[in-house]
């Protein structure tokens, strides 16, 4: 007969494994003792295991969970480390970019500070605080164009300004065609001034280009547009201009900055046939002589009616070949930002009694309709260096002129006050 016996033992992981075996009954006595011994040992180990688990209640599942937690912590720590490292790298890059931006901004501010020195001098050109003691006739009624409203004469307003960027403003051009023909000719050749001191040069170039369709002026031949004639702001500085008006483009960027009304008149005489350069007349052209009339609007001797009539007659040129008008006005007097400025007059609108200023600072203002009265007020303002010893006076300026005050420039250049005003060009055919 066989006797079933339970045999228990430990494996390599110290786990107790028990199995049943059948042995012959003849050996039951021997195996009974073995089984009892093994059973006692097994019970003892189980009891010890329970006590150990009671003291350290960590089961196999807990161990697995702990391992999973530790692995997750390590993995998460790796992610956190990589994220933190990426954050620090990005922060360093941003700091470097900020440093580069700060450096660029510093350089830009340095450049702007140098430019502002010139801008400040340009602004001071028209400030009342820098007027010297040099007298001018009619100082009692002198209208000084400033940004400070001291009395009724310097009050600025925008009520009478209509910019040419609406349908109603453009429609004004068709109300009186005989006063508007020059607008289309001037607009066709009007370029924005290339810097903030070249308004006079841009206005002169626009006038030359407006005469191009009828070939009644000797336009320069710029290599950029060869063989087509078109006046640019670099082409107007011929020998005549250099000898009698300004030394060159750099002279306009030197005190007293820009050109006065008197200088623009002299420049146009150099550029138009019949002025100082009469010999250059191309074959096949009509023999033309241009009269350049410069009018300083002194309110003691020039009235609003006189200005209105002069400008209207000059604009009544149905063929667009016999006359042109340029003005030198003060922006603040018509409610704009800025000081003295040059631009052509392109049209007149009788119902509103307003003139169209074709602004050469196209980046700043569009063409604008200005009432005759407001235009007159802006013309009857004073240029503190409207007359000076040009062009030789600039050769006496010190090399460090940027550090000088405007009062020093007045004395060196021999500046004299003059009223602003307008220039009328008339053509006579021979």
C-alpha positions as CSV (number, residue, x, y, z in Angstrom):
1,X,0.0,0.0,0.0
2,X,1.0,3.6,-0.6
3,X,0.9,6.3,2.0
4,X,0.5,10.0,0.9
5,X,3.2,12.3,2.4
6,X,3.7,16.1,2.2
7,X,7.3,17.1,1.5
8,X,8.2,20.8,2.0
9,X,11.5,22.6,1.2
10,X,12.8,26.1,0.4
11,X,13.8,27.3,-3.0
12,X,16.5,29.8,-3.9
13,X,14.2,32.7,-3.1
14,X,13.5,31.3,0.3
15,X,10.0,30.4,-0.6
16,X,8.5,27.3,1.0
17,X,7.3,24.7,-1.6
18,X,5.3,21.7,-0.5
19,X,4.4,18.7,-2.6
20,X,2.6,15.4,-2.0
21,X,4.2,12.2,-2.7
22,X,3.1,8.5,-2.2
23,X,5.5,6.1,-0.5
24,X,5.1,2.5,0.4
25,X,3.4,2.0,3.7
26,X,6.3,-0.2,4.7
27,X,8.4,2.9,5.0
28,X,5.6,4.9,6.6
29,X,7.2,4.8,10.0
30,X,10.4,6.4,8.7
31,X,8.6,9.0,6.6
32,X,6.2,9.8,9.3
33,X,9.0,11.0,11.5
34,X,10.5,12.9,8.6
35,X,7.1,14.5,7.8
36,X,6.6,15.4,11.4
37,X,10.0,17.0,11.5
38,X,9.4,18.8,8.3
39,X,6.0,19.8,9.4
40,X,7.4,21.3,12.6
41,X,10.1,23.1,10.7
42,X,7.5,24.4,8.2
43,X,5.2,25.6,10.9
44,X,8.1,27.3,12.6
45,X,9.2,29.1,9.4
46,X,5.6,30.2,8.6
47,X,5.3,31.6,12.2
48,X,8.7,33.4,11.7
49,X,7.5,34.8,8.4
50,X,4.3,36.1,9.9
51,X,6.2,37.7,12.7
52,X,8.6,39.3,10.2
53,X,5.7,40.6,8.1
54,X,4.1,42.0,11.3
55,X,7.3,43.8,12.0
56,X,7.9,44.8,8.4
57,X,4.5,44.7,6.7
58,X,5.9,44.8,3.1
59,X,4.4,42.3,0.8
60,X,5.6,41.3,-2.6
61,X,3.0,43.7,-4.1
62,X,4.2,46.5,-1.9
63,X,7.8,45.8,-3.1
64,X,6.7,46.0,-6.7
65,X,4.8,49.2,-6.0
66,X,7.9,50.6,-4.3
67,X,10.1,49.7,-7.3
68,X,7.6,51.2,-9.7
69,X,7.5,54.4,-7.6
70,X,11.3,54.5,-7.5
71,X,11.5,54.0,-11.3
72,X,8.9,56.7,-11.8
73,X,10.7,59.0,-9.5
74,X,13.9,58.4,-11.4
75,X,12.2,58.9,-14.8
76,X,10.3,61.9,-13.5
77,X,13.5,63.3,-12.1
78,X,15.2,62.8,-15.5
79,X,12.3,64.7,-17.1
80,X,12.5,67.5,-14.5
81,X,16.3,67.7,-15.0
82,X,16.0,67.9,-18.7
83,X,13.2,70.5,-18.4
84,X,15.2,72.5,-15.9
85,X,18.3,72.3,-18.1
86,X,16.2,73.4,-21.2
87,X,14.8,76.3,-19.2
88,X,18.2,77.5,-18.1
89,X,19.5,77.2,-21.7
90,X,16.5,79.2,-23.0
91,X,17.0,81.7,-20.2
92,X,20.7,82.1,-21.1
93,X,19.7,82.6,-24.8
94,X,17.1,85.2,-23.8
95,X,19.6,87.0,-21.6
96,X,22.1,87.0,-24.5
97,X,19.5,88.3,-26.9
98,X,18.4,90.9,-24.4
99,X,22.1,91.9,-24.0
100,X,22.4,92.2,-27.8
101,X,19.2,94.2,-28.0
102,X,20.4,96.5,-25.3
103,X,23.7,96.9,-27.1
104,X,21.9,97.7,-30.4
105,X,19.5,100.0,-28.5
106,X,22.5,101.8,-26.9
107,X,24.1,102.3,-30.3
108,X,20.8,103.5,-31.8
109,X,20.3,105.9,-29.0
110,X,23.9,107.2,-29.5
111,X,23.1,107.8,-33.1
112,X,19.8,109.4,-32.3
113,X,21.5,111.7,-29.8
114,X,23.9,112.9,-32.5
115,X,20.9,113.4,-34.9
116,X,18.9,115.1,-32.2
117,X,21.7,117.7,-31.8
118,X,21.1,118.7,-35.4
119,X,17.3,118.4,-34.9
120,X,17.5,120.7,-31.9
121,X,19.4,123.2,-33.9
122,X,16.8,123.0,-36.7
123,X,14.0,123.6,-34.1
124,X,15.8,126.5,-32.5
125,X,16.0,128.1,-36.0
126,X,12.4,129.1,-35.5
127,X,12.1,129.6,-31.7
128,X,11.5,133.0,-30.4
129,X,13.8,132.4,-27.4
130,X,16.8,132.5,-29.8
131,X,16.1,135.7,-31.6
132,X,19.2,137.9,-31.4
133,X,19.3,141.6,-31.0
134,X,19.6,142.4,-34.7
135,X,16.7,144.7,-35.5
136,X,14.2,144.4,-38.4
137,X,11.8,146.9,-39.7
138,X,8.2,146.8,-38.3
139,X,9.2,144.8,-35.2
140,X,6.1,146.1,-33.5
141,X,3.9,144.1,-35.7
142,X,6.3,141.3,-36.4
143,X,4.6,137.9,-36.5
144,X,7.0,135.3,-35.1
145,X,5.9,131.8,-35.9
146,X,6.5,129.7,-32.8
147,X,4.9,126.8,-31.0
148,X,4.1,129.1,-28.0
149,X,0.7,130.8,-28.2
150,X,1.4,134.3,-26.8
151,X,-1.4,136.1,-28.5
152,X,-4.1,135.8,-31.1
153,X,-1.5,136.0,-33.9
154,X,0.1,132.8,-33.0
155,X,-2.9,130.7,-32.2
156,X,-2.9,127.5,-34.3
157,X,-6.0,125.5,-35.4
158,X,-6.8,122.7,-37.8
159,X,-10.4,123.9,-38.5
160,X,-9.5,125.1,-42.0
161,X,-7.3,122.1,-43.1
162,X,-8.7,119.5,-45.5
163,X,-6.3,116.7,-46.4
164,X,-6.4,115.3,-49.9
165,X,-7.3,111.8,-48.7
166,X,-11.1,111.9,-49.0
167,X,-13.5,111.9,-51.9
168,X,-14.8,115.3,-51.1
169,X,-11.3,116.8,-50.9
170,X,-10.3,115.3,-54.3
171,X,-13.6,116.5,-55.8
172,X,-12.4,120.1,-55.2
173,X,-9.9,119.7,-58.0
174,X,-12.8,119.5,-60.5
175,X,-14.6,122.6,-59.3
176,X,-12.3,125.1,-61.0
177,X,-10.2,123.3,-63.7
178,X,-8.4,126.4,-64.7
179,X,-6.9,126.6,-61.2
180,X,-6.2,122.9,-61.0
181,X,-4.3,121.9,-64.1
182,X,-0.9,122.3,-62.5
183,X,-1.7,119.7,-59.9
184,X,-1.6,116.9,-62.3
185,X,1.7,118.1,-63.8
186,X,3.4,118.6,-60.4
187,X,2.1,115.4,-58.9
188,X,3.6,113.5,-61.9
189,X,7.1,114.5,-61.0
190,X,6.9,115.0,-57.2
191,X,9.2,112.9,-55.1
192,X,9.3,112.8,-51.3
193,X,12.2,114.8,-49.9
194,X,15.1,112.4,-49.2
195,X,15.8,113.8,-45.7
196,X,14.1,116.3,-43.4
197,X,16.2,119.2,-44.6
198,X,15.7,118.8,-48.4
199,X,12.2,120.2,-48.7
200,X,13.5,123.1,-50.8
201,X,15.5,120.8,-53.1
202,X,12.5,118.4,-53.5
203,X,10.2,121.4,-54.4
204,X,12.7,122.7,-57.0
205,X,13.0,119.2,-58.6
206,X,9.2,118.8,-58.7
207,X,8.9,122.1,-60.5
208,X,11.5,121.0,-63.1
209,X,9.8,117.7,-63.6
210,X,6.4,119.3,-64.0
211,X,7.8,121.2,-67.1
212,X,9.0,117.9,-68.7
213,X,5.9,117.1,-70.8
214,X,6.4,120.2,-72.9
215,X,10.2,120.2,-72.9
216,X,10.3,123.8,-71.9
217,X,13.1,123.4,-69.4
218,X,16.5,121.8,-69.6
219,X,16.2,118.9,-67.3
220,X,19.3,117.2,-66.1
221,X,20.1,113.7,-67.3
222,X,20.4,111.4,-64.3
223,X,22.5,108.2,-65.1
224,X,19.9,106.1,-63.4
225,X,17.2,107.1,-65.9
226,X,19.4,107.7,-69.0
227,X,18.2,108.3,-71.7
228,X,15.1,109.8,-70.1
229,X,15.3,113.1,-68.5
230,X,14.1,113.4,-64.9
231,X,15.3,115.7,-62.2
232,X,16.3,114.1,-58.9
233,X,17.3,115.8,-55.7
234,X,20.9,115.0,-56.5
235,X,20.8,116.7,-59.9
236,X,20.0,120.2,-58.9
237,X,23.4,121.0,-57.6
238,X,25.0,122.3,-60.8
239,X,28.0,124.7,-60.9
240,X,25.8,127.8,-60.8
241,X,24.1,126.5,-57.6
242,X,27.4,125.7,-56.0
243,X,28.8,129.2,-56.8
244,X,25.8,131.3,-55.8
245,X,23.5,129.3,-53.6
246,X,25.0,126.5,-51.5
247,X,28.2,124.5,-51.6
248,X,26.4,121.2,-52.2
249,X,24.2,118.7,-50.5
250,X,26.3,118.8,-47.4
251,X,25.8,122.5,-47.2
252,X,22.1,122.0,-46.6
253,X,22.9,119.8,-43.7
254,X,25.1,122.4,-42.2
255,X,24.0,125.6,-40.3
256,X,21.7,127.4,-40.9
257,X,20.2,124.1,-42.4
258,X,18.1,123.9,-45.4
259,X,17.6,126.9,-47.8
260,X,15.9,130.2,-47.3
261,X,13.2,131.6,-49.6
262,X,15.9,133.9,-51.2
263,X,18.2,130.9,-51.8
264,X,15.4,128.8,-53.4
265,X,14.8,131.7,-55.8
266,X,18.5,131.8,-56.7
267,X,18.6,128.0,-57.2
268,X,15.6,128.2,-59.7
269,X,17.3,131.0,-61.6
270,X,20.3,128.6,-62.0
271,X,18.1,125.7,-63.1
272,X,15.7,127.4,-65.5
273,X,16.6,128.9,-68.9
274,X,16.8,132.7,-68.8
275,X,18.3,132.7,-65.3
276,X,22.0,132.6,-64.6
277,X,22.4,129.7,-67.0
278,X,21.0,131.1,-70.2
279,X,23.4,129.4,-72.6
280,X,22.0,125.8,-72.3
281,X,19.1,125.8,-74.8
282,X,18.6,122.6,-76.7
283,X,18.1,122.6,-80.4
284,X,14.4,122.6,-81.5
285,X,13.2,124.2,-78.2
286,X,11.4,127.4,-78.1
287,X,13.6,130.2,-76.7
288,X,12.2,130.6,-73.2
289,X,13.1,133.0,-70.4
290,X,11.9,132.4,-67.0
291,X,11.3,135.2,-64.6
292,X,11.7,134.3,-60.9
293,X,9.7,136.6,-58.6
294,X,10.5,136.2,-54.9
295,X,7.9,137.8,-52.5
296,X,8.5,138.2,-48.8
297,X,5.1,138.5,-47.1
298,X,5.7,141.5,-44.8
299,X,2.2,142.2,-43.3
300,X,3.0,145.9,-43.4
301,X,3.3,146.0,-47.1
302,X,1.7,142.7,-48.5
303,X,-2.0,142.1,-47.8
304,X,-4.0,138.9,-47.9
305,X,-5.7,140.2,-51.1
306,X,-2.4,140.7,-52.8
307,X,-1.2,137.2,-52.0
308,X,-4.5,135.6,-53.0
309,X,-4.5,137.5,-56.4
310,X,-0.9,136.6,-57.1
311,X,-1.4,132.9,-56.5
312,X,-4.6,132.7,-58.4
313,X,-3.2,134.4,-61.4
314,X,-0.2,132.1,-61.4
315,X,-2.5,129.0,-61.2
316,X,-4.7,130.2,-64.0
317,X,-2.4,128.5,-66.5
318,X,-4.7,126.2,-68.6
319,X,-1.8,124.8,-70.6
320,X,0.4,124.3,-67.5
321,X,3.5,125.7,-69.2
322,X,3.7,129.4,-68.3
323,X,3.9,129.6,-64.5
324,X,4.5,127.8,-61.2
325,X,4.2,128.7,-57.5
326,X,6.4,127.7,-54.6
327,X,5.8,128.7,-51.0
328,X,7.9,128.9,-47.8
329,X,5.5,128.7,-44.9
330,X,5.6,127.8,-41.2
331,X,3.8,124.5,-40.4
332,X,2.8,125.4,-36.8
333,X,0.9,128.4,-38.1
334,X,-1.5,126.1,-40.0
335,X,-1.8,123.5,-37.2
336,X,0.8,121.1,-38.3
337,X,3.9,119.8,-36.5
338,X,7.2,121.4,-37.6
339,X,8.8,124.7,-38.6
340,X,9.7,126.4,-41.8
341,X,8.9,124.3,-44.9
342,X,9.0,124.6,-48.7
343,X,6.4,123.1,-51.1
344,X,4.6,123.9,-54.4
345,X,1.0,125.3,-54.6
346,X,-1.0,123.1,-57.0
347,X,-4.6,124.3,-57.0
348,X,-7.2,126.8,-55.8
349,X,-10.7,126.1,-54.7
350,X,-12.9,129.3,-55.0
351,X,-15.9,128.2,-53.0
352,X,-13.8,127.5,-49.9
353,X,-11.2,130.1,-50.7
354,X,-8.5,127.6,-50.1
355,X,-5.2,126.6,-51.8
356,X,-3.8,123.1,-52.2
357,X,-0.3,122.7,-50.7
358,X,1.4,119.7,-52.5
359,X,3.6,118.7,-49.5
360,X,7.0,117.3,-50.5
361,X,7.3,115.6,-47.1
362,X,5.0,112.8,-48.3
363,X,6.0,110.6,-45.5
364,X,4.6,113.1,-43.0
365,X,1.5,114.8,-44.5
366,X,-0.6,114.3,-47.6
367,X,-1.5,117.3,-49.8
368,X,-3.7,119.7,-47.9
369,X,-6.3,122.4,-48.6
370,X,-5.5,125.5,-46.5
371,X,-7.7,128.5,-46.3
372,X,-6.3,131.6,-47.9
373,X,-6.3,133.5,-44.6
374,X,-4.5,130.7,-42.8
375,X,-2.0,130.4,-45.6
376,X,-1.3,134.1,-45.4
377,X,-0.7,133.9,-41.7
378,X,1.9,131.1,-42.2
379,X,3.7,133.1,-45.0
380,X,3.8,136.2,-42.9
381,X,6.2,134.6,-40.4
382,X,9.9,135.3,-39.8
383,X,12.8,133.1,-40.8
384,X,15.5,134.0,-38.2
385,X,18.2,133.4,-40.8
386,X,16.3,134.3,-44.0
387,X,19.2,136.3,-45.3
388,X,22.9,135.4,-44.6
389,X,26.3,135.4,-46.3
390,X,25.7,132.4,-48.5
391,X,27.4,130.2,-49.6
392,X,30.8,131.5,-48.3
393,X,29.6,132.0,-44.7
394,X,29.6,128.3,-44.0
395,X,33.3,128.1,-44.6
396,X,33.8,130.1,-41.5
397,X,32.1,127.6,-39.2
398,X,34.3,125.8,-36.8
399,X,34.8,122.0,-37.1
400,X,33.0,121.4,-33.8
401,X,30.0,123.4,-34.9
402,X,27.7,120.7,-33.5
403,X,28.6,121.9,-30.0
404,X,27.9,125.6,-30.8
405,X,24.7,127.5,-30.0
406,X,22.4,129.0,-32.5
407,X,23.5,132.5,-31.4
408,X,27.1,131.7,-32.4
409,X,25.8,130.6,-35.8
410,X,24.0,133.9,-36.2
411,X,27.2,135.9,-35.7
412,X,29.4,133.7,-37.9
413,X,27.0,133.4,-40.8
414,X,25.7,137.0,-40.6
415,X,22.0,135.9,-40.2
416,X,19.3,138.5,-40.8
417,X,15.6,138.1,-40.2
418,X,13.4,137.9,-43.2
419,X,9.7,137.2,-43.7
420,X,8.8,133.9,-45.4
421,X,6.7,134.1,-48.6
422,X,6.3,132.7,-52.0
423,X,8.0,132.4,-55.4
424,X,6.2,132.8,-58.7
425,X,7.8,131.5,-62.0
426,X,6.6,133.1,-65.2
427,X,7.8,132.1,-68.7
428,X,8.3,134.5,-71.6
429,X,8.6,133.0,-75.1
430,X,11.0,134.7,-77.5
